[in-house]
């Protein structure tokens, strides 16, 4: 399972992480869009939304860094 899929269950003590020493390193998440002189407002809004949501997800940011 991916960590974000079970983060609430682990936090609640319903699940326990086993073999933690063998976990793969975290992979970065990228939001990719076509660049240009003017980024459409809907694209900029979506990117800003993704950044805000992903930076607050403790399962994706276990070190507490935002």
C-alpha positions in Angstrom: 0.0 0.0 0.0 1.1 3.5 -0.6 1.6 5.6 2.6 -1.1 8.2 1.8 -3.7 5.4 1.3 -3.4 4.1 4.9 -2.1 7.2 6.8 -5.2 7.7 8.8 -5.4 4.0 9.8 -1.7 4.0 10.8 -2.3 7.2 12.9 -5.3 5.6 14.5 -3.3 2.5 15.4 -5.5 0.2 13.2 -2.6 -0.7 11.1 1.1 -1.1 11.9 4.0 -0.5 9.5 6.2 -3.6 9.2 9.5 -3.9 7.4 10.0 -0.1 7.5 13.7 -0.6 7.0 13.0 -1.9 3.5 10.7 1.0 2.3 11.6 2.7 -0.9 12.6 6.4 -0.7 9.8 8.8 -1.4 9.3 10.0 -4.9 8.7 13.6 -5.8 5.3 14.7 -7.2 5.4 17.0 -10.2 2.7 19.1 -11.7 3.6 19.7 -15.4 2.0 22.1 -17.7 2.9 23.8 -21.0 4.9 26.9 -20.4 4.3 30.2 -22.3 4.1 33.9 -21.8 0.8 33.7 -20.0 -0.3 30.7 -18.0 -4.1 30.5 -18.1 -5.8 31.3 -14.8 -7.4 27.9 -14.5 -4.0 26.2 -14.9 -2.4 28.5 -12.3 -5.4 27.9 -9.9 -5.1 24.2 -10.3 -1.3 24.3 -9.7 -1.8 26.4 -6.6 -4.5 24.1 -5.3 -2.3 21.0 -5.8 0.6 22.7 -4.0 -1.6 23.7 -1.1 -3.2 20.2 -0.8 -0.1 18.2 -1.2 2.0 20.3 1.2 -0.6 19.8 3.9 -0.9 16.0 3.5 1.1 14.5 6.4 1.4 11.1 4.7 3.2 12.8 1.8 5.2 15.1 4.0 6.2 13.0 7.1 9.1 15.2 8.0 6.7 18.1 8.7 8.4 20.3 6.1 6.0 22.5 4.0 
